[in-house]
Amino acid sequence: MINTLFKLDIIELQKFIDYFLFLVETKNIEKTIRQLGDIDSINGIGTYFIKPKNKIFNNIFLHTENNKIKSLSIGGSFEIIFQDLFDKYGFYSEVYIIHDEIFKYIFKVNDQLSLCVDLYQKINLDYSLKINNLELTYIEN
């Protein structure tokens, strides 16, 4: 399945983040799953792999402990300019994943939410690069 690339500006990204936080704050596992899609599988230790309802998402997983949402991660094929992310969130972490030959750039949205983008090349002062893969991850403190 080839996913469509959705263009996203920083304002639309903020709406996406607000919706994401709304889902997490409901604290209702079943309702959150229903909003996102259908359960594809459960790993037996509290992680639900969800088949997304919305075609803009590639992957969704929800981890629970003691009937509480502990983490939620949603990824999709979005096109956004790296400079926009840098302007909005400032400094980032850079990680190289040797097995995938990919650079991950991680921006901290707040204390519990990070935004991760993948690039197949290192950012070398060319912040005008378009990002094609974006993932939001919430982890309860």
Buried (B, 14 or more C-beta within 10 A) or exposed (E): EEBEBBEBEBEEBEEBBEEBBEBBEEEEBEEBBEBBBEEEEEEEEBBBBBEBEEEBBBBBBBBBEEEEBBBBBBBBBBBBBBBBBBEBBEEBEEEEEEEEEBBBBBBBBEEBBBBBBBBEEEBEEEEEBEBBBBBBBBEEE
